[in-house]
Amino acid sequence: MDCAPTWPPTSRRRSSTSPPSADYAPFLRFIQTAARLNGQLINMQDVALEAEVPRTSAIHYYSLLADTMLGEYLPCWRPD
């Protein structure tokens, strides 16, 4: 009996036309929410509620955008 393993397993392969898995759905909702709020003051709790993700996930996702240089934090203006 000759069994040659394949990698990755054929049951886990995805075609390029398959829809995103449910694992990506929260991040995709966050991206849409973040895009709508571009250039505005951000309240993480409101973003999390609108994107239907935990607040800690929203904070992590914003950090991910900043780390990949797709977004950046602009500190509040303070008079000197």
SULBEL-V332062 format. One record per backbone hydrogen bond with DSSP energy under -1.0 kcal/mol. NH is the residue of the N-H (numbers start at 1). CO is the residue of the C=O. If there is no record, write none. Layout:
nh=NH co=CO
nh=NH co=CO
//
This chain:
nh=12 co=9
nh=18 co=15
nh=24 co=21
nh=28 co=24
nh=29 co=25
nh=30 co=26
nh=31 co=27
nh=32 co=28
nh=33 co=29
nh=34 co=30
nh=35 co=31
nh=36 co=32
nh=37 co=33
nh=38 co=35
nh=40 co=37
nh=47 co=43
nh=48 co=44
nh=49 co=45
nh=50 co=46
nh=51 co=47
nh=53 co=48
nh=58 co=54
nh=59 co=55
nh=60 co=56
nh=61 co=57
nh=62 co=58
nh=63 co=59
nh=64 co=60
nh=65 co=61
nh=66 co=62
nh=67 co=63
nh=68 co=64
nh=69 co=66
nh=70 co=65
nh=71 co=65
//
